Amino acid sequence: MKRLTLFMIAGGLCFSLTAQKSIDLLTVTGRYGLPQSYEKNYPGKATESGGIINLVLPVRFSESTIWANDFNYFLSHVTSDARMLEDIVNPITLNGFILQTGLIQKINKNHALWLIFTPRYMTDFHKSDETSLQLGGTFLFEKEFNEHLTMRFGAMYNHDFFSPMVVPLVYINWQVADRWNISGLLPIYSKLKYKANDRLIAGIGHFGLITSYRLGEPENADYYMEKECIDIFFFGRYHLFGNLHAEGRIGYALDRKYAQYEKDEKMDFRLSIIKFGDDRTQKNVCFNDGPIVTLSLVYSLPIPD
């Protein structure tokens, strides 16, 4: 058991995207959004809930070679008390399985390459076949400027149901001062952290990931749903006992959208938030932005100095 722990820590030292001297092996998160009215047409309100399970299992082959394995399951659920047309999905239940697996290769002491394969299986479970599969990948070039600052530069590609999409990426892990740290993979997520004491870390952050899902409802129809949202939040992470931590977030969901389209309604290309050739017609009506709360339980292993 001791050998296994040291083996996983050695891999996590390079794979972990956190600024802490630890690797978060398992994170289970629940999410709830307060009921919000629709932008138009419907007198009722929609309530968003969901969760995330994240499992990290890096494998170290040598001092310079690590195989990264990061599995994510996303659940998004929207209920509504509004009456809608039969061809509008209500309630909404989306399941996303995203695997990040690939090579982290150290070039020298201060540089490394990340070559990650990122297949996704995105479904409502009413249409669960090969058409729910998306293929993609991530490339990052890492540079360690000094012991306090590491950055990575690259891009993520994914063949979404609405079009191919490329997102330029910049990763940063910057220990600004003894108690202050900035970390994140921009534009997807970021955190500004303050270490209050040995048990509590607090700060502000954001999370935003564009995803699309194959739909099998309504019956005998063929749609997909595009999900967008940027969560802006305050957070606090507390060391409970042993290797278990709890993290709570209170924030606001901005530019939230669950947009339903016909399968053949596509744009030409998407570069992050910039759309090219988008003349699609959205079938449903989105509900408004609003407050959100999340709670996570984290199993984290310390990394020795």
N, C-alpha and C positions, 0 to 999 in steps of 0.2 A: 504493500500500500504506500509506503514511504517513497519507493522508487517511482510509482505511478504519479504521485503528487508532484515530485520534483520534475518529472518528465513533462507534465502538463504546464507547470509554471514556466519552464524553460521556453516552451512554445508560446505561451501567453505573453511573455515579456515583449515579444515582437508583434503579436497579433492584437493585443488589447488596444482599444481605442480610447481608453480612459486615462486620465492624468494621475490617477491614484497608483500607488505601488502595490497593485493587486490586479487580478484578472476576474471579471464577472463571468463565471461559468454558466450560471442559470439565472434567468430573470423572468418572472411571471408578473404581468401587469394587467390591471383592470382599469377601464375608462368609462366615464359617464358624463354626458352633456345635458345641461338643463333644457327642458322643452322650449322650442322656438317656433314661431309662426312661419308660414310660407311667404315667399317673396310676392306671390300674387295668386289669384284664383281660388285658393282653398282657405276656408275659415278655421280649420283645425290647426293643431301643432304637431311637430315631429320631435321625437326623443332619440338621441344617438347614444349607443353604448358599444362596448367591445372590449378587446383585450389583445395582448401580445405575449407570446412565449419565445424567448431567445435562448439558444443553447450554443455555447462556444467550446469547440474541442480541437485545438491546434495539435499538430503532430510534428515533432522535431526530428529531422533526419540527420542533421549535422550542425556544426557551429554556425554555418552560413545558410542553411536550407531548412525551411519550415513549410509544411503543408497546412494551409488555413482551412478550417471548417466552421462555418457559422450558419446555423439554421434558425429561421424565423417563421413563426405562424402568426398571421394577423386575422383577427375577427372583427368585422364591423357590422353592426345591427342598427337599423332605424325602424322604429314603430311610429305609427301615425293614427290619429283619430279623425283624419280627413277622409271624405269619400272621393275615390278616384275612378277614372275610366279603367275598364278591364285590362287594357293593354299596358297599363302603368304598373310597374313592380311595387307592391306594397303588402306586407312589410319588406324591407330590404335586408338580406343577409349575405354578406360577402366573406369568403375565405381565401386567404392568400398564403401560399407556401413558398418561401424564398430561400434558396440555398446559395451560400457564397462559399465556394471551394476552389482552391488553387494554390499557386506557388508564391512564397515570399523568399526572394533570393538576395542575400547580402552581397553587394559588389565589393565593398571595402568597409572600413570602420564607420564611415559617415554616409554611405549611400546604399540604397537597396531598390529592388524592383518588386512590385506587386502585380501578379498576373492572375486574376480571379475570374472564374466561370460562375455566372449567376442565373441559372434557370429559375423560372417561376411557374407555379401552377395556381391559376387564379380562377375561382369558380364560385357559383352559388350552390353547388352540389345538386342542382336540378339538371345541369348539363355538365357532366364530369366525364370527359373523354379527351382525346389528343388535341382537340381544338382549344382546350383551356391552358395549354402549355405555351410559355413564352421563353425565348432564349435571349441571353445577354451576357455581358462581361464588363469587367472593370480593369483599367490599367492605371497604375500610380507609380511615380518616381519619387523616392524618399531621399531627403537630405537632412542630416542632423547638423544643424549649424553650431550648436554647443550643447552642454549638458542640460540647459534650460529650454531649448527651442528645437523642435523637430517639425518638419513640414513635408507634405506630399502633394504632388501635382499630377493631374491626369484627367480621366473622363470615364463616365459610365455609359454604356449602350444597352438599350432594351428594345425589343421588338414588341411594342404594346399593340393592343387591339385597335387603337385609333391611328397608329403610324409608327415608324421607327422613331426612337427618341434618343438624343445624346445630351448628357448633362456634364458640363465641365466641373471638375472637383478640385477643391483645395482643402487639405487636412492640416490642422494646426494643433500642436500640443506645446503650450508656452507657459512655463512657470514664471509668472511675472514677479512674484515676491514669495516670501516664505509661506504665506497663507492664501495667496491669490493665484489662480490658474485659469487660463483660457484654453478650451479644447473643443474640437468639433470637425465634422466633415461637411464643409460648406458647398452648396447651399442647403444640404439635407438637415443637418442638426448642428447645434452649438450649445456650449455652456460656459458661463462665467461663474467660477466657484470660489467660495470663501470657506476656509477651514476654521470653524469657530473653536473646536477643540478636538480631542482624539476620537470622539464619537460622532460629532455632528459636522456635516458639510452642507452649506446652503448657497443659493445664488439664483440666477435667472438663465433662461435658455429658450431654444426654439426647436421644433421638429416639423418637417414638411416633406412628404414623399408622394409623388404622383403615381397612381397605380390604375390599372384597368382590369376588369373581370368579365369573363364570359357568363352570360345569363341563359338559363333554361326556362325561366318563367317570364311572362305567362306561357301556358302550354302551347306547343306547336308554333312558337315564335322564336326568333333568333336575334338577340340583342347583346350588347355589352354595356357595362357601366364604367364611367371614368370617375375616379374619386380623387379629389384634391382638398387639401387643408393645410394651413400653417398654424401650429399651436405655439403660442407665446405664453410662457409660464414662469412662475416662481417655484422653486423646489427646495426641499430639505431632505437630506439623506442621513439616517441615524443607524449607528452600529448597535444592533439589538444584543446579540451574544454570539460567541463562537465565530463562525464565518457568515452569519446571517445578518443582512441589512434590510432596512425598510426605507423606501423613498416615496414621498408624497409630492404631488404637483397641483397647483391651483393656477388656472390660466384662462385663455380666451382662444377660441377657434376662429381664425380669420380666413376669409375667402374660401369658405367651406362649400363643397359642391359634390353631390352625387348625381351625375348626369347620365341619363339613359339614351342610347342611340341604337339605330338599326345596325346590324352587323356590317353592312356595306358602306355605312357613313364613316368616311375617313378623311383625315387631312393628309397633306403631302409629306410633312416632316415636322418634327418638334425639336427645338434646341432649348432645353430647360423650359422656361415659361413662355418662350417665343414660338408662336405657331405659324406655319407656312401652309397656305392653301386650305384654310379651314372654312368651309362653307357648309358644315353639318347643320342639321336641324335637330335640336334637342327635343325629346318626346315628353319629358316630365318637367316639373317645376321644383327648384331647389328651396330648401328652408334656410333661414337666416343664420348668421354667425351667432355665437353665444359662449357663455362660460363653460369650462370643462374642469373636471377633477380626475386625477389618476392616482393609483396606489400600486407600488411595486414591491415585491419581495425578491431579494437578490442573494444568491449564494456566491460568495466571493472568496478566492484564495489569495493570501498575501504573497508578495514577491520579495524575497530577502534582498537586502542591499548587497 
